[in-house]
Amino acid sequence: MPDGLAIAMPRTEEITEVVTGLAGAGVIGLAEGVVIKFAPGLGALQPVITWGTLLAVPLIGAAGALFTRGILRGLFQGVADGGMGVLGYSLPALIAPYLPAGAGGQPGGQGQKQLGGGSGVKQLPAGPSFAPQRAQAQARAGLEF
């Protein structure tokens, strides 16, 4: 057990595994980003392409990592990790349209309602609109020499 917790210089195999994992994650992240970016131009196929890419890539990466060894295992592990990262990043924006409307009528309670003029809305007087501008206008009037 103490050997598993030891801190030592990494061996060539460990460095290779980390580098191939990072390469797999980087390449698949870039590829998924491009597919998701251009999916809206496909019209009716957009949801199928977007969800299919986001769900299939981590599954393929995990299956490849489970059934291979060596450098390929590290590469597939990186693909699975990168795919899950892109899925986690994209998921809130993708499920927002399916959430019930909250305050303000926006999906998921996002945004604010516009207030119209009425008895509950304070109207600002004419002239400088912000407090600092009003203070400057009043200060100039009293400091003339």
Secondary structure, DSSP 8 states (H G I E B T S, - for coil): -HHHH------HHHHHHHHHHHHHHHHHHHHHHHHHHHGGGGGGGHHHHHHHHHHHHHHHHHHHHHH--THHHHHHHHHHHHHHHHHHHHHHHHHGGGS-B-GGGSBTT-S-----SSTTS----SS--SHHHHHHHHHHHH---
